[in-house]
Amino acid sequence: MLADLSQFLRSNENLTPRQELMLALDVSLAVRDIHRAGFVHRDIKPGNVLLWVDPKDELLHAKLGGS
């Protein structure tokens, strides 16, 4: 893991449009999967979006965590 989204945004000025799209897609798919499993994530915020770089494609990706 690199950081959570709030830490990343504090230390970096901007995401590229492609990075923004990939992160939005990753979070959207995570919410979809959570809802399909019958749960509701009630704390979606930048601090719960965990970022990592996939070694296969070297792109920034997100996973949805929670406390």
Secondary structure as the mmCIF struct_conf table of DSSP 4:
data_model
#
loop_
_struct_conf.conf_type_id
_struct_conf.id
_struct_conf.beg_label_comp_id
_struct_conf.beg_label_asym_id
_struct_conf.beg_label_seq_id
_struct_conf.end_label_comp_id
_struct_conf.end_label_asym_id
_struct_conf.end_label_seq_id
STRN STRN1 ALA A 3 ASP A 4
HELX_RH_AL_P HELX_RH_AL_P1 LEU A 5 SER A 11
BEND BEND1 GLU A 13 GLU A 13
HELX_RH_AL_P HELX_RH_AL_P2 PRO A 17 ARG A 36
TURN_TY1_P TURN_TY1_P1 ALA A 37 GLY A 38
BEND BEND2 LYS A 45 LYS A 45
HELX_RH_3T_P HELX_RH_3T_P1 PRO A 46 ASN A 48
STRN STRN2 VAL A 49 VAL A 53
TURN_TY1_P TURN_TY1_P2 PRO A 55 ASP A 57
STRN STRN3 LEU A 60 LEU A 64
#
